[in-house]
């Protein structure tokens, strides 16, 4: 009898196929910066398998600087900041430091100014 009721249950949501990696994050961030939010959401869905609402929420979080992919193992915060600075992305560096440390943007900016540059 249990099999009879199984067909009335809602199907389980599909699991996420993959995490958004650094390359996908950069691609989505470029689309968002170019004011192409809908294609950014579509690309997130293609890369991760997320639903529409979850992909839009992730795009919003990326746009607001509240989400970034996990750093590669062995990469310190200072190394990642230096990498962003070498790409002339100081604003992203400040946001990343503030997000990961809980600092204010002013404190994060002072932290970045105190780093030795290569």
C-alpha positions, 0 to 999 in steps of 0.5 A: 500500500505504501507504493500507492501513496508514493505517486502522490508525493511531491518529487524531491528537488533535484540536487545542485549539479555543481558549485559555482567555481572561480571562473563561473563567478568571474563570468557572472560578475562580468555580466552583472557589471555590464548590466546583463542581469538576466543572462547572468541568472541564466548562466548561474542556472547553467553552471550550477543547476539551481532553480530560477529563484535560487539563481536570482538570489545568488546573482543578487548576492554576487552583485551586492558583494555578499557572496564569492567562491571559496578561496583555493586551498593555501591562498591567504586573504592577503594573497587574494587581495593582492591578486584583485589589486593587480587586476585593478579591482580595489573595490572588490578587494575591499568588499571581500575583506569586509565580507570575510572578516566582518570589518567595516569597509573603512577598516578593510581599506586600511587593512589593504593599504597596510599590505606590502605590494609585490 
